[in-house]
Amino acid sequence: MGKEPIVHELYDHLFERMKQFSPVKAFLVKTRIVFQAEVQFAAASPRKRWLNGYLWMKRQALHPRIHKLEMGVFRD
């Protein structure tokens, strides 16, 4: 994959943490890894030296580490 070891370590840690809350599956797609429980809720895009993370949420979250927000339409 051409990624630095820290990227693999971050992914492994993220996936293990997610599995503590609920059964989760990971699917590789062209540009990212999608995490899915009952519905798709998160994804990670490995870069050479870091891991970009994405969360699908029903509410807006503000945090210094959040660089981009996109509000979508959710069906209940």
N, C-alpha and C positions, 0 to 999 in steps of 0.2 A: 504494500500500500504506500510506501514511501513516507510514512508518518513517523514522527519521533516517538520513543517509548512512552513519554508522558501522556500522549494522546490515547494510547491503548490502555494505560493505567486509569486515566480519567473515565473512559468508556466503561471499563470493567467495574469501577467503583460506582458509577451512576446506575448501571444495570442492576448490580447487586442491591443497592439501596432501594430501587423501585420495587424489586421483588419482595422486599420486606413488608410492603403495604398491601400487595395484591398480586395474584398471578399475572405475569406480564410476558408478552412475547416481543421479540425484536425482529424486524424485517429490513433487509438491505434493499434500498432502492438506488437509483442512479447517483444522487448527490447526497444522500443522508441515510441514517438508520432510524426507522420509525418504531416507536414503542406503543404497544397496544394492549389494553386490558379488555374491557367490554367494548370500548371504542378507542380510536386513535387519540392519544392525549399528549404525546411528546415526540420530539425527534432530536437527533444530534447530527451535525455535519462535521465530520473530522477534517481538520486542516493540517498542514504540515506540523505546526507547533502548538495547536490548541484545538479545542472542541467547541463549536457553536451549539447552543441548546435552544430548543423551541418548545413552548408550552401552549396548548390550546385551553384557554380559560374563559369562563363566562363573565368575569369581572376584570376591570383594568388593574394592573399591578404596577406600582412604581418602585423602582429600586435603582441605585447607582449602576449596578451591573446590567440592567436592562437597557439595551441600546436601540431597540426598535419595537414599536407596538403596532399591531394590526388587529383591528376589531372586526370579527366576523359575525355571521348570523348563526345562532344555535337553535336547534329544534329540541324541544323538551319531550 
